[in-house]
């Protein structure tokens, strides 16, 4: 029996709020008894959980930060060790990874989240998904997709990441109709197919659940990466945004109008740099409070992800709010020659130039204490113009009004840094500002 109300996102906003506030009261009671971290936090700030009766009252509770979890990881765990059935760590993209303890109940919640997310993205039991993501290395995402597809009753084939030849061999043999993949890897599939005479446009693949990278601009139109895929391969592209900390996802529906919030799994807030709420459509940091988590629940956790949110009923009938694509991570914000930007703006420009084969972006602090940007680029011979260096810089000036420093290197040199054995994700952005 499903303990989560599957149709809650189609209820009225009043009913959604009522359900969330009931679950919030249960959460606060639970962490006040079982979480050493929240016991200490409530005691230090003289918080009486009985005074928190509404979502608006949550502002009485201080934010939880990534530093809190790094420094007191074990104090967040709410269960005895014998109840923990799976240990997961964050990717450690912005620092040392931290451990998340998952109980059997948490795995059920994770399965439900992905099941409902695949359904939101038009998934059904007739689909066959090819998983191009790892299930090992303490990674939550691969496990989540596996559990969700299993709950959906669809078929799947677990190929893992990389191994392009094996990916195409699997498509030929199994004939899946859907991919779960990082968008930039889909481009590599296309390049391999074109180089090896594979008729990919007439393959069994009809759609892709895209993870880890943004496909869309703030207005929900396809960004450069998404458009490059679509121009080559006319398959349906669905965006999804998730994180280990929230154990939940915001998934596209067929109307491509933003990632749908699951109100039975998360309470969400959006704040500016002064921790004040932002209005609908304004950029703000996503703050989450997890509902239904047993092992390691979080209250008012600052994700560091800067997004826009939108209210109002979607054409699909869902009534919960929607997230726009991640604009950037708060601690990755760059101030360069009077311009404020986030790395995704740089990625979008680089992805627009087909002769740019590979790249890494490094940010450091210069001698006068301001940010410097170095882009290490590998180019290929595909339609590469003679004055490609000038063209690259002109692209940056046109889009951002400034041109960063560029270093040309081989793809092999960049890959040694980009693909590290101890990292689960490619390292595309390197922040050296903390080293000064």
PyMOL commands that set and color helices and strands:
alter all, ss='L'
color gray80, all
select helices_A, chain A and resi 8-10+13-34+36-44+49-51+56-60+66-71+73-76+81-83+104-120+140-152+164-174+183-195+200-202+224-232+330-332+343-351+388-400+411-418+433-435
alter helices_A, ss='H'
color red, helices_A
select strands_A, chain A and resi 84-89+99-103+128-131+155-158+178-182+207-211+236-243+248-251+259-260+266-271+284-290+301-307+309-310+322-323+328-329+334-336+339-341+356-365+371-379+405-408+429-431
alter strands_A, ss='S'
color yellow, strands_A
deselect
rebuild
show_as cartoon
